[in-house]
Amino acid sequence: MSESRTALVTGGARGIGVEICRQLADRGLRVLVGARKRDAAEEVCYAIGPRALPLVLDVGSVLSVREAMREAGELIGGGGGVDVLVNNAGVSLDGDLRPPYLDEDVLRATLDINLVGAWRMAEAVVPGMVRAGYGRVVNLTSSYGSLALMDSGRHPAYRVSKTALNALTRMLAGELAGTGVLVNAADPGWTRSGMGGPAAPRGPQEGADTPVWLATLPEGDDTTGGLFAERGLLPW
Ligand SMILES: NC(=O)c1ccc[n+]([C@@H]2O[C@H](COP(=O)([O-])OP(=O)(O)OC[C@H]3O[C@@H](n4cnc5c(N)ncnc54)[C@H](OP(=O)(O)O)[C@@H]3O)[C@@H](O)[C@H]2O)c1
């Protein structure tokens, strides 16, 4: 992939996000490492090298997204935009309640980051991709969000948020057909991280593989509107 391409990774300073940033930089992309705290983003950028640039970004805040897009424009320069958006930021806030019982605060807070946060970022970035005739959007989802695989009410707010993110993936892919912007959902698998915990069988490197593959689909590829794990299709 061309060195002039720029990727923006939300939640890039922790967990799977760090590894996604590293692998994209290794493939020659300039990477905007989104994080709520500038020092966390700077630390990751220092470790990755000069292709990584810190970007303060809270996807739960409209103002923060707006300010981050302004800063991204300055960092990219030359009127360029974001070519690759990886919506990696996510939260898992559920306690033990399962349907029919409902914790409305948890449901709203989860949807605000996992669904609305990704949607806010798409709204901010995708129009520029369409104008450029090129873009890759990858939404980090989970097999927990697959309707076909849904067999219990564990982690209900998280599951519903990822199912909704999958729906956004399909809608965006449909809207953007033929524009050069490809939109896919990636399940990293159960991965060691703050969210996945220490017992998960996969390391961050493996967790980042499918998202990075989708983020770097070559020019002319028409893979869009899919849900993938380990580079293979998962049922919705
Ligand atoms: N780990 C797994 O087993 C697993 C499995 C399936 C899917 N996933 C998905 O993979 C993605 C990454 O998960 P992870 O395991 O790396 O989780 P993690 O270690 O808990 O990291 C979560 C990331 O999301 C960011 N984040 C949370 N709220 C944010 C906000 N309001 N604005 C911007 N960033 C925010 C965090 O940033 P801060 O550093 O600022 O808190 C952090 O970088 C998530 O979407 C998750 O749902 C993970």
The ligand as a Tripos MOL2 file, in Angstrom:
@<TRIPOS>MOLECULE
LIG
   48    52     1     0     0
SMALL
NO_CHARGES

@<TRIPOS>ATOM
      1 N1        -10.3580   -8.5740   23.5520 N.am      1 LIG1
      2 C1        -11.2830   -9.3830   23.0340 C.2       1 LIG1
      3 O1        -11.3440  -10.5870   23.3750 O.2       1 LIG1
      4 C2        -12.2700   -8.8670   22.0160 C.ar      1 LIG1
      5 C3        -13.1220   -9.7920   21.4030 C.ar      1 LIG1
      6 C4        -14.0290   -9.3480   20.4510 C.ar      1 LIG1
      7 C5        -14.0600   -8.0010   20.1060 C.ar      1 LIG1
      8 N2        -13.2360   -7.1200   20.7270 N.ar      1 LIG1
      9 C6        -13.3060   -5.6930   20.3250 C.3       1 LIG1
     10 O2        -12.0170   -5.2270   19.9760 O.3       1 LIG1
     11 C7        -11.9170   -3.8230   20.2500 C.3       1 LIG1
     12 C8        -10.6770   -3.5600   21.0880 C.3       1 LIG1
     13 O3        -10.8390   -4.2360   22.3320 O.3       1 LIG1
     14 P1         -9.6560   -4.5230   23.3570 P.3       1 LIG1
     15 O4         -9.7810   -5.9370   23.7360 O.co2     1 LIG1
     16 O5         -8.3690   -4.0100   22.8560 O.co2     1 LIG1
     17 O6        -10.1840   -3.6460   24.5980 O.3       1 LIG1
     18 P2         -9.4130   -2.8030   25.6920 P.3       1 LIG1
     19 O7         -8.0790   -3.3400   25.9710 O.co2     1 LIG1
     20 O8        -10.3880   -2.6650   26.8250 O.co2     1 LIG1
     21 O9         -9.2330   -1.3800   24.9800 O.3       1 LIG1
     22 C9        -10.3690   -0.6300   24.6690 C.3       1 LIG1
     23 C10        -9.9310    0.5570   23.8630 C.3       1 LIG1
     24 O10       -11.1010    1.3590   23.5990 O.3       1 LIG1
     25 C11       -10.7860    2.6810   23.9230 C.3       1 LIG1
     26 N3        -11.9460    3.4720   24.3210 N.ar      1 LIG1
     27 C12       -12.8940    3.1870   25.2330 C.ar      1 LIG1
     28 N4        -13.7700    4.2050   25.3220 N.ar      1 LIG1
     29 C13       -13.3570    5.1480   24.4310 C.ar      1 LIG1
     30 C14       -13.8250    6.4210   24.0400 C.ar      1 LIG1
     31 N5        -14.9040    6.9920   24.6010 N.pl3     1 LIG1
     32 N6        -13.1570    7.1100   23.0740 N.ar      1 LIG1
     33 C15       -12.0470    6.5770   22.5120 C.ar      1 LIG1
     34 N7        -11.5390    5.3850   22.8480 N.ar      1 LIG1
     35 C16       -12.1940    4.6870   23.7990 C.ar      1 LIG1
     36 C17        -9.7790    2.5990   25.0630 C.3       1 LIG1
     37 O11        -9.0870    3.8090   25.1320 O.3       1 LIG1
     38 P3         -8.5150    4.4120   26.5130 P.3       1 LIG1
     39 O12        -7.1200    3.9180   26.6180 O.co2     1 LIG1
     40 O13        -8.6100    5.8850   26.2990 O.co2     1 LIG1
     41 O14        -9.3890    3.9070   27.6280 O.co2     1 LIG1
     42 C18        -8.9270    1.4330   24.6060 C.3       1 LIG1
     43 O15        -7.9410    1.8700   23.6990 O.3       1 LIG1
     44 C19       -13.2260   -3.4340   20.9460 C.3       1 LIG1
     45 O16       -14.1080   -2.8450   20.0200 O.3       1 LIG1
     46 C20       -13.7770   -4.7670   21.4300 C.3       1 LIG1
     47 O17       -15.1870   -4.7550   21.5790 O.3       1 LIG1
     48 C21       -12.3260   -7.5120   21.6730 C.ar      1 LIG1
@<TRIPOS>BOND
     1     1     2 1
     2     2     3 2
     3     2     4 1
     4     4     5 ar
     5     4    48 ar
     6     5     6 ar
     7     6     7 ar
     8     7     8 ar
     9     8     9 1
    10     8    48 ar
    11     9    10 1
    12     9    46 1
    13    10    11 1
    14    11    12 1
    15    11    44 1
    16    12    13 1
    17    13    14 1
    18    14    15 2
    19    14    16 1
    20    14    17 1
    21    17    18 1
    22    18    19 2
    23    18    20 1
    24    18    21 1
    25    21    22 1
    26    22    23 1
    27    23    24 1
    28    23    42 1
    29    24    25 1
    30    25    26 1
    31    25    36 1
    32    26    27 ar
    33    26    35 ar
    34    27    28 ar
    35    28    29 ar
    36    29    30 ar
    37    29    35 ar
    38    30    31 1
    39    30    32 ar
    40    32    33 ar
    41    33    34 ar
    42    34    35 ar
    43    36    37 1
    44    36    42 1
    45    37    38 1
    46    38    39 2
    47    38    40 1
    48    38    41 1
    49    42    43 1
    50    44    45 1
    51    44    46 1
    52    46    47 1
@<TRIPOS>SUBSTRUCTURE
     1 LIG1         1 GROUP 0 **** ****
